[in-house]
């Protein structure tokens, strides 16, 4: 998940130097694309779960089939995402977005969505690397993609060294090309390391009913869970956009980047929780599940606390990288404090939620998500539409959301109802 988040952060930094409006518009477009990015993350988690189940039962021969079916499913979902963005999203966004921002936002999205198949294939390749205990190779694709995105943002947004000045859309093309390069690199890693040959990967994409059904059974509730979750975030950003306050919009986009970058560490531990619980279930070591989740939670909180401390000690330096003035910095600091508290809640809740995922009870995940989102939306509507007092108060909705997630996931796992009878 670091790839799309880092791309969004890089885009925001360069767009912030372009204008405050561009930085604010990057919030809605970034969250819109994130809806489809997390759908891929849901498929990625499902794939890891299926991989880990077969690894735990000492049956790695199935890896080639799992990967090929994952690729088939992800490309179908990517095509659906592109069609929705091109033909349905314009009607929805035009009716709810700020009319001045809409033309720039939809133009950006129609370019940005083209990177979705490349992102999904990148994620599928990484899911295999994690499940086959070769996660040390993940950094190769990540570094190449991040560097390409930074370079192209620098060249295309303001048109440097003979490249055309594309402005806001330059960030979209930079990310699409970077995601394509990342996809190429991760599959080259599979070939050059001998993993492709060892596991006979990418040799056949013939439909396999059993594995396909297994991926969809685990993946569909996860995809719905993530999509619903981020869609509500889009609703929040549209509420902020309708305040007609350029600084509030730009600060919220900056906070989205904080949530994204620090959240990646939490999501990494959450994915680990999912994989380890699945593996323990495959080994029939059910008594070890809660112990594993507790240890992963401690690591997650430790990393989140460290990252939050860093940005709260140097908030002025952080906000300055977005090229905005002193008023932006002073308005942003209270919001950052509130977002940091939300992130700490997330660092606990997300591990337990993914522990539920690892047990294979993804319908429970979906139920937890729907309840938490309902509370989130009600709270958000009250403090952004009915009784808006400050942007920091509006962002306190994250604590409401993650606290409710934790209470429900913790209660379910402690109940032992997930254990096979």
N, C-alpha and C positions, 0 to 999 in steps of 0.2 A: 504493500500500500504506500510505501515511501515514494514510489515513482510518480504517481499522479499528484501527490501532495507537494513534492519538491518542485514539480513542474508548475503547479499553481502558485507556490511561493515565489519562484523565480519570475513568473509572469507578473505577479503583483508588484514586486520590487521595481521592475522596469516600467510597468504601467503607472506606478506611483510617481515616477519622475516625468511621465508624460503629462498627467493631470490628475487632480483629485477625482474628477468625474470618471475617468478611466479606471482608477483604482476601485471606486465604488461599484462600477458596472461589472468588474471582474468577480464581485461577490456572487451575484445572481447566476452568472454564466458558469462560474466555478462549481457552485453547488448543484446546478442542473447537470453538468457533466459528471459530477461525483455520484449522482443517483445511478448512472449506468456503470460507473467504475466500481461501486460497491456491489452491484449485481454480479459483476465478474468476481469480486472478492467472495461473494456467497458461493459461487460455483467453485472457486479455488478451495474454500474451506470444505465443501462437499467432497471434492476430489481428494483432498488430503485425508479426510475421514475414511473414504473408501480405500485409498492407498494404505493407510495405517492399519485398517482392519485386516487386510491381506498380509501386511508385513508382520503384524502381531501373531497371525496364525501360520507364519512361516510359509507364505505362498506368493513370492515375488514374481512368479511366472505370469501373473495376471497384470503386472504393471503396464505392459505394452498395450493391452486392451483398454485398461482404465484411461491411459493418456489419450489414446486415439478417440475414445468415446467422449472424453472431456473436451477435446478439440472440436468435435462435431457439434456438441451441444452449445459450446461457447460461441462458435461462429453463427449459429442460428439466432442466439440471443443478441449478438452484436448487430446482425442484420435488422432485427426487430427494433433495436435502439435507434439505428440510423433512420429507419422509416418513420418512427414516432417523431423524431426531431425534425425531419424535413417536412412532414405533412400534417402532423397534429399539434406539435408544440407551438407553431406560430399563432394558431387560433387561441390557445390557452393563454400564452404569455401576453399577447396583445390586449387581452381583456383585463389582466391583473397588474401588469408591470407599469412603471412610469412611462408615459407616452413619449417623453423626450429620450429616455434611455433605450426603449424597445428596439428601434432600428439597428443600433449598434450591437445590442445584445444578441438579437436573432441572427445577424450577419456572422457574428463570431461563432455562435453555436453550430451553424450549418457547416462551417469548416472544421471546428473542433471535434465534432462527432465522428469524423472520418478516421480518427485515430483509434476508435473503439475496438475493431478487430485485432489490431496490433497489440493493444493493451491486454486483451483477453488471452491471446496466444502467449504473450510474455508471462502472464500469471499462471497459465497452465503448465508451462515449462518449469516455472519456479515451484509449483506445487509438487511436481515430480522430484525436483532436487531436494526439497525438504523431506518428503516421505522416504526417499532412498538414502537419507542421512548424508547428503552431499550439499548441505546448505552453505558450505564454505564458498561455493562457486556463485552464489547469489550476487555478491558484490561486483562481479565483473560486468554483468548486464546493467546493474544499477549505476555504476560509475560512468559507463559510456553514455547511457541515456541522459543522465543528469548533465554531463558536460556538453553534449550536443544541444540540449535545450537551452542552457545558459548562453552558449555561443550564438545560436540562432535568434534568441531574444535580443541580444546585443546588436546583431546585424540587421534584423528585419523590422523591429518596432520603429526605430528612428532612421533607418536606412543608412548604415555606415559602410564604408569601404566599397562603395559602388553598388550595394544592394538596394532594392526599392524600399522606400519608407512606407510600410504598411500600417503603421499605427496599431490600433487595438487588434486588428486581425493578424498582425505579424506574430503576436503571442500565440494565436491559434495554430498558425502554420508551423511555428517552432515546436510546439508540443506534439503535433501530428507526426512530423518528421522524426522527432526524438523517439517517439513510441515505436515507429517502424524500425529504427536502428536498434532499439532495445530488444525487440522481438527477434531480429536477425541474430544478434549477439547471443541470446540465451540458447537458440537452437544450434548455433555454432559450438557453444560450450558442450552441449549434449553429444555432438559429433566428435569434437577434438579430444574430449576426456575419455572417450571410449564407452561412455554410458549408453549411447545409442546402440552400439554393437552388443554390449554386455546384456542388455535387456530386450534387444530386438525391437527397439522403438521406431515409430513412424514408418512402419512397413505396410500396414494395412489399416484402412479407415472403414472397413466393412461394419455395418450395423450389428451390434451385439445387444440383444434384447435384455439379457440378465444384468449386465454391467450398466447399460444405459438406464434401465429402470432403477437400479440402485443409486446412481448418481442423481437422478431426478427426484427420487424419494427423499434423499437427504438434502439435496440442493434447492428444491422448489420452495419449501418453507423458509430457508435461509435467505434466498434471493428476495422473496417477498418481505421478510423481516427487515433486511438492509434497505431495500428500496423505499418501503413505507417510512422507515426511520429518517432517511435523508430527504425524502419528499417533504416531511414536516419541517425540516430545516429550511428548505426552499420557501415554504410558506412563511416562516419567520423572517427570512431575508426580504421577501416581497412586502411584508408588513413594515420592515425598516425602510425599504425603498419608498413606500408611500408616505413616510414622514416628511419627504421632500427636504431632507437635511443631508447635504453632501458629505459632511464630516461624519455623521452617524453611519452612513452607508459605507464609507471608506474604512472607518474604525472596525465595523463589523466584519468586513472582508479581511482586515488584518487579524482579527481574532479568530476567524475561520482558519487562517493559516497557522496560528498558534495551536489551535485545537488539532489541526491536521498533522503538523510536524511532531508535536509531543505525543499526540494520540497514536502515531505510528508505532512508537515503542510499546504502548499499551496493547495495540492490536497485534503486535508481534508476540507478546506474552499470551494474549487471548488465543491466537492461533496455536501456540504451543500447548495451551490448556486443552484445546479441542483435540489436537493430535495425540497428546499423551493419554488423555482419558480414553480415546478410541483404541489406542494400543493396549492399554490395561484391560479394557473390556474384551479385546480380542484374545488376550492371554488368560481371561477368566480371573483376573486379580482385582475383583470389585472392591475389596477392602482397602486397596491402596489409592482409590480415586480421590477421596476427600483430602487425603494427606498431600497428594500431588497438587491439587488445586490450591491448598493453603500455602504451599511453598512457592508456587508461581505467583500468587497474589503478593507475597512479601517482596519478591523481585520487581514486580510491576510497580508497586507503590514506591519502592526505593528509587527507581529510574525516573518516575513521574515527579517525585518530590525534588530530585536533583535538577531536572530541567525547569520546573516551575520556579525554584529558588533562583536559578540563573537569570531568567528573564525578569523576575521581580526585583533583583538586585540592580540590574542594568536596564530599566524600562525605557529611559530616554534614548539610550544608544540603539535599542531595538527599534523603536518607532522612527528614529531618524533614517534608517536604511530605506524607508519607503518614500523619502524625499518630500515630506510634508512639513508644515510650519509648527511653531510652538503651541498654538491653540489646539492643533490635532494631537500633539503629545500629551498636553494636560488633560484633554477630554478622554484620551485613551487609557491613561494609567488606572483609574478606578475600574474600568471595564476589564482590564487585564487581571486585576486582583480577583474579580468575581469569576472570570474564566478559569483562573488557576484553581480555585476551589472546586469548580465543576470537573476539571481534569483529574483532581485527586479522587473525587467520587467515582469517576469513570475508571480509574486505574484499579479499583477494587471490583466494581460491578461487572465490568466487561469480562474479567477472568471467570467469574462464577457463571455468567450467562453462557460463555463458550464451553464451560464444563458441562452444562446441560446439553449443548450441541454435541459434545463428544460422546455422550451416552446414546446418541441416535434419536433422542426424543425432540426432534426439531419442531413438532407441532406445539409442544410446550413452549419452546422459544418464541414461536409466532404469537401465542396467546399472551405471554409476558410482554412482548413488544407492543401489541395492540393496546393493552391496558396502560402501559407506561406512556405511550404516545398520546392516548386520550387525555391523560392528566397533563402532559406537556402542552398540548394544543389549547386546552382550557386556560391553563396558567398564562401561556403566551398571549392569547387573545385579551385576557384581562389587563396584562401589564404592557401591551404595546398598542392596543386599540381603545380600550375603555378607560384605563387609568395609567397612562404613560407618565412616569415620573422622571426616569433617567434611563440611559442605555445600559448602565451597569445592572439596574433592576431588571430590565428586559432579559439580559443574559443570565440572570439567576435561574432561568427555566432549565438550564442544563443540570443543576443540582437536583431539582425536582425529578427530572427524567431518570438520572442515574441512580438516585437513592431508591426510587420505586423498583427499578430493574434489579438492584441488589437484593432488596427485601424478598422479592418473589423468587429469584433464582436460588438464593441461600435457603429459603424455606423448602423449596422443592427438593434440592439435593440432600438436605438434612433429613427429609422424610423417608429416604431410601426407596421411594416408589419407582425409581428408574432401574432398579436391579432386576435382572431376568428372574422369572418365577421358576 
